[in-house]
C-alpha cells in the first residue's frame, strides 16, 4: 500500500456517523470508557474488543438482512 494512502478511509462516507455511533454503543455495552477525540489511554485489547464486536454486529446485521429478518440494534448479547 502506498505510504500516502489513508487505510481507514470510509468506503461509504455517508456511513461515518452511523459507524461512530455504533462504536460508542459497543464500547458502552462492553463497559469501556470511550470518549470523544483521542483515546490513547485504551489498551490494544480494549480497542480490539470494540472493533471485533463492531464487525460481529455488522456481520449479524447483513446476515439478518439477507435472510429477510429485521435488524434489531438493541439485541442483547451483541
C-alpha positions in Angstrom: 0.0 0.0 0.0 1.4 3.4 -0.9 2.6 5.5 2.1 0.3 8.4 1.2 -2.9 6.3 1.1 -5.2 6.5 4.1 -6.1 3.0 5.2 -9.1 3.8 7.4 -11.0 5.9 4.7 -14.7 5.1 4.7 -15.8 3.3 1.6 -19.2 4.9 2.1 -18.6 8.3 3.6 -22.3 8.7 4.5 -21.9 5.8 6.9 -19.2 7.5 9.0 -21.7 8.9 11.6 -23.5 5.5 11.9 -20.2 3.7 12.5 -19.1 6.3 15.1 -22.5 5.8 16.9 -22.0 2.0 16.8 -18.5 2.4 18.2 -19.7 4.3 21.2 -22.7 1.9 21.7 -20.4 -1.2 21.6 -17.8 0.4 24.0 -20.6 1.3 26.4 -22.0 -2.3 26.2 -18.5 -3.7 26.9 -18.0 -1.3 29.8 -15.1 0.5 28.1 -14.8 4.3 28.7 -14.6 5.7 25.2 -14.6 9.5 24.9 -14.8 11.9 22.0 -11.5 12.6 20.4 -8.2 11.0 21.4 -8.4 7.7 23.2 -4.7 6.9 23.6 -5.3 5.5 27.1 -7.1 2.5 25.7 -5.2 -0.7 25.7 -4.8 -2.6 22.5 -7.1 -5.3 23.9 -9.9 -2.8 24.6 -9.6 -1.3 21.2 -9.6 -4.8 19.7 -12.7 -5.8 21.6 -14.6 -2.7 20.3 -13.5 -3.3 16.7 -14.2 -7.0 17.0 -17.7 -6.6 18.3 -18.4 -3.9 15.7 -17.5 -6.4 13.0 -19.5 -9.2 14.6 -22.6 -6.9 14.8 -22.2 -5.8 11.2 -22.0 -9.4 10.0 -25.1 -10.3 12.0 -27.0 -7.3 10.6 -26.1 -8.3 7.0 -27.0 -11.9 7.6 -30.3 -10.8 9.0 -30.9 -8.5 6.1 -30.1 -11.3 3.6 -32.4 -13.7 5.3 -35.2 -11.2 5.5 -35.2 -10.8 9.3 -35.5 -7.3 10.8 -32.3 -5.7 12.2 -32.6 -5.0 15.9 -29.8 -2.7 17.1 -30.6 -3.2 20.7 -30.5 -7.0 20.6 -28.9 -8.4 23.9 -25.8 -10.3 23.6 -24.4 -8.4 20.8 
